[in-house]
Amino acid sequence: MYSPQSNPQPLGAVKVPTPGTPVPLNTALVTAGVCVATDAIPVNKISIVSLPSNTGRVYIGVAGMNKSTLAGVLYVFSSANSGWQITNNRAENTYRVDHLYIDADNANEGIYGGIDQV
C-alpha cells in the first residue's frame, strides 16, 4: 500500500528504456518500495521536470497514449529542464499518479519531480 515517506514525496528519476513503450509515472516509487505497481496514488499536486540530460522530447499522458498522434498526451517536454505542474486547491487528492505514463523520443531520457497529498 502506498505510504509516502515525506510530503511532498519525490518521484525520483523515471526513464524510458524503449521509446514508444510508455512507462508508468510511479516506476521509481515502486522501485524504492514506497508502493507496489497496483497501488492507487491519489494526490493534490504533481510537479514534473524533464531531466537535464534529455536531448529529445518527453511526453506525459494516460494509459494507451501515443506520442506520434498525441492521443492521450497531456504535455510534451520539448527541452531539458522544462517543467509541468498540475494542482487542485479546491478538492482533496483528485489526481492519480498511478494513471499517468511517460514516453520519450530517445532511450533512457525522462523526468523527475514530486507529488503532494492533502
C-alpha positions in Angstrom: 0.0 0.0 0.0 1.2 3.5 -0.9 2.9 5.1 2.1 4.6 8.4 1.4 8.0 8.8 3.2 7.6 12.6 3.1 5.1 15.2 1.9 5.9 16.3 -0.7 7.1 12.9 -1.9 9.9 12.9 -4.5 9.1 10.8 -7.6 12.7 10.0 -8.4 14.0 9.8 -11.9 11.7 7.9 -14.3 13.4 7.0 -17.6 12.0 5.4 -20.8 14.3 2.4 -21.7 12.4 1.8 -25.0 10.9 4.8 -26.9 7.3 4.0 -27.9 6.7 1.9 -24.8 5.2 4.2 -22.1 6.5 3.8 -18.6 4.2 4.3 -15.5 5.0 7.5 -13.6 5.1 5.6 -10.4 8.0 3.4 -11.5 10.7 4.9 -9.2 8.2 4.8 -6.3 7.7 1.1 -6.9 11.5 0.5 -7.2 12.1 2.4 -3.9 9.5 0.3 -2.1 7.2 3.2 -1.4 4.3 1.4 -3.2 3.5 -1.6 -5.4 2.6 -1.2 -9.0 -1.2 -1.7 -8.4 -1.5 0.9 -5.6 -3.8 3.8 -6.0 -1.8 7.0 -5.5 -4.2 9.9 -5.2 -2.5 13.3 -5.0 -3.4 17.0 -4.9 -0.3 18.2 -6.8 2.1 16.8 -9.4 5.2 18.7 -10.4 7.4 17.2 -13.1 10.7 18.5 -14.7 12.4 16.9 -17.7 15.9 15.5 -16.9 18.7 18.0 -17.6 20.4 15.3 -19.8 17.5 15.0 -22.2 18.2 15.8 -25.8 14.7 14.9 -27.3 11.1 15.3 -26.4 9.4 13.5 -23.4 5.7 13.0 -23.2 3.4 12.7 -20.2 -0.1 11.2 -20.7 -2.5 8.4 -19.8 -2.6 4.7 -20.4 -2.6 4.0 -24.2 -1.0 7.3 -25.0 0.5 7.6 -28.5 3.3 10.1 -28.9 3.1 10.0 -32.7 -0.6 11.1 -32.8 -0.6 12.8 -29.4 -3.6 10.8 -28.4 -3.8 10.6 -24.6 -0.8 13.0 -24.3 -1.2 15.7 -21.6 2.1 17.6 -22.1 5.2 17.5 -24.2 8.6 18.5 -22.7 10.4 19.9 -25.7 13.7 20.6 -23.9 15.7 19.6 -20.9 14.8 21.3 -17.6 11.3 22.2 -18.7 8.5 21.8 -16.2 4.8 20.9 -15.9 2.6 21.1 -12.8 -1.0 20.4 -12.0 -2.7 21.4 -8.7 -6.2 21.2 -7.4 -6.7 23.6 -4.4 -10.5 23.0 -4.2 -10.7 19.3 -3.6 -8.5 16.7 -1.9 -6.3 14.3 -3.8 -8.1 14.3 -7.2 -5.2 13.3 -9.4 -4.0 9.7 -9.8 -0.2 9.2 -10.3 -0.8 5.6 -11.0 -2.8 6.5 -14.1 0.0 8.6 -15.7 2.7 7.5 -18.0 5.8 8.9 -19.8 7.3 8.2 -23.2 10.3 9.7 -24.9 11.9 10.1 -28.3 15.2 8.8 -27.1 16.1 5.8 -24.9 16.9 6.5 -21.2 15.5 10.0 -21.2 12.7 11.0 -18.8 11.6 13.1 -15.9 11.9 13.7 -12.2 9.7 15.6 -9.8 7.4 15.3 -6.8 3.8 14.7 -5.6 1.9 16.1 -2.7 -1.2 14.9 -0.8 -3.6 16.8 1.3 
